[in-house]
Amino acid sequence: MKKLLLIPVLFLSFIMVSCSSDDDSGGNSNSTVKFEAIVSQNRDSQIVTLIDSSSDTATNPTFPFTKVYSDVSITSGKTLQINFLDMTNVPVGATFSYTVQLKITIGNNEVKSQTFNVNETTTAPISINYVVP
């Protein structure tokens, strides 16, 4: 009789021990997040980096611009964004044209990159965002 009771007890113990190591953190991990802005022509500008609702602003940074955040919790739904706004004073009627490349990197993986053509008609900030799947 003892042997018959021992088998279910051992089986249940095995299942509980096996499942306890499957403790999933829900896809959470910490990593480095890097934002970059590469501009073909130095401009007076403002760059805003955002991780969810937390933002940081750099006014008239040197280019290429890089902002690195260490030990960021990377969770599903987290939003990463970089905005570039040209603030150069230009005489009315003047023309100009240049490119801006914006990048977002998590760890060693570039997750988003886009190049924009900017000219005198570009009035709104340009931006890219990435939502962690």
C-alpha positions as CSV (number, residue, x, y, z in Angstrom):
1,M,0.0,0.0,0.0
2,K,2.9,2.4,0.8
3,K,4.3,1.8,-2.6
4,L,1.0,2.8,-4.3
5,L,0.9,6.0,-2.3
6,L,4.5,6.8,-3.0
7,I,4.1,6.8,-6.8
8,P,1.5,9.6,-7.0
9,V,3.4,11.6,-4.4
10,L,6.6,11.3,-6.4
11,F,4.8,12.1,-9.6
12,L,3.2,15.3,-8.1
13,S,6.6,16.3,-6.6
14,F,8.3,15.9,-10.0
15,I,5.6,18.1,-11.7
16,M,5.9,20.8,-9.1
17,V,9.7,20.9,-9.3
18,S,9.7,20.9,-13.1
19,C,7.2,23.7,-13.3
20,S,8.9,25.9,-10.6
21,S,11.9,26.5,-12.9
22,D,9.6,27.7,-15.7
23,D,9.0,30.9,-13.8
24,D,8.6,33.3,-16.7
25,S,9.3,36.9,-16.2
26,G,6.6,37.8,-18.7
27,G,9.1,38.6,-21.5
28,N,10.8,41.3,-19.3
29,S,14.5,41.9,-19.7
30,N,16.9,44.7,-19.2
31,S,19.0,46.1,-22.0
32,T,20.7,49.2,-23.3
33,V,18.6,51.6,-25.5
34,K,20.5,53.9,-27.9
35,F,19.0,56.8,-29.9
36,E,20.9,58.3,-32.8
37,A,20.5,61.3,-35.1
38,I,22.8,61.7,-38.0
39,V,22.4,65.0,-39.9
40,S,24.1,65.8,-43.3
41,Q,24.3,69.5,-42.3
42,N,24.8,71.0,-38.9
43,R,21.6,72.8,-37.8
44,D,20.3,74.5,-34.7
45,S,17.9,71.8,-33.5
46,Q,16.2,70.1,-30.7
47,I,16.1,66.4,-30.1
48,V,13.7,64.7,-27.8
49,T,14.1,61.0,-26.8
50,L,11.3,59.2,-25.1
51,I,11.0,55.9,-23.3
52,D,7.2,55.5,-22.6
53,S,6.3,58.9,-21.0
54,S,9.8,59.7,-19.7
55,S,11.6,62.2,-22.0
56,D,14.9,63.9,-22.3
57,T,15.6,67.0,-24.5
58,A,18.9,68.1,-26.1
59,T,19.0,71.6,-27.6
60,N,21.6,72.3,-30.3
61,P,23.5,69.0,-29.7
62,T,26.6,68.1,-31.7
63,F,26.2,65.6,-34.5
64,P,26.1,62.8,-34.9
65,F,23.9,62.7,-31.8
66,T,23.8,59.7,-29.5
67,K,21.9,59.2,-26.3
68,V,22.3,55.9,-24.4
69,Y,20.1,54.6,-21.6
70,S,21.5,51.7,-19.6
71,D,19.6,48.9,-17.9
72,V,16.2,49.7,-19.4
73,S,13.4,47.3,-18.7
74,I,12.3,46.0,-22.1
75,T,8.7,44.9,-21.8
76,S,6.0,44.3,-24.4
77,G,4.2,47.5,-25.3
78,K,7.1,49.8,-24.2
79,T,7.3,52.8,-26.6
80,L,10.7,54.2,-27.7
81,Q,10.7,57.4,-29.8
82,I,13.2,60.0,-31.1
83,N,12.1,63.4,-32.4
84,F,14.2,66.0,-34.4
85,L,13.1,69.6,-34.8
86,D,15.1,72.1,-36.9
87,M,15.3,75.4,-35.1
88,T,17.7,77.2,-37.4
89,N,16.7,80.8,-38.1
90,V,16.5,81.1,-41.8
91,P,15.6,84.3,-43.8
92,V,12.2,84.3,-45.4
93,G,12.4,82.8,-48.9
94,A,15.7,81.1,-48.3
95,T,16.0,77.5,-49.4
96,F,17.9,74.6,-47.9
97,S,18.0,70.8,-48.1
98,Y,19.6,68.2,-46.0
99,T,19.0,64.6,-44.6
100,V,18.4,63.4,-41.1
101,Q,18.7,59.7,-40.2
102,L,17.1,58.6,-37.0
103,K,17.9,55.3,-35.3
104,I,16.7,53.3,-32.3
105,T,18.8,50.4,-31.1
106,I,18.0,47.9,-28.3
107,G,21.1,46.0,-27.1
108,N,23.0,45.3,-30.4
109,N,19.9,45.2,-32.5
110,E,18.9,48.2,-34.6
111,V,15.1,48.0,-34.3
112,K,14.2,51.1,-36.3
113,S,15.9,53.4,-38.7
114,Q,14.6,56.0,-41.2
115,T,16.1,58.7,-43.3
116,F,14.2,62.0,-43.9
117,N,14.8,64.7,-46.5
118,V,14.4,68.1,-44.8
119,N,13.9,71.4,-46.6
120,E,12.4,74.8,-46.0
121,T,8.9,73.4,-46.1
122,T,9.5,71.0,-43.3
123,T,7.8,72.7,-40.3
124,A,6.9,69.8,-37.9
125,P,9.3,67.7,-36.0
126,I,10.3,64.4,-37.7
127,S,10.3,61.3,-35.6
128,I,10.4,57.6,-35.5
129,N,9.0,55.3,-32.8
130,Y,9.2,51.6,-32.0
131,V,6.8,49.7,-29.8
132,V,8.3,46.6,-28.3
133,P,6.3,43.6,-29.4
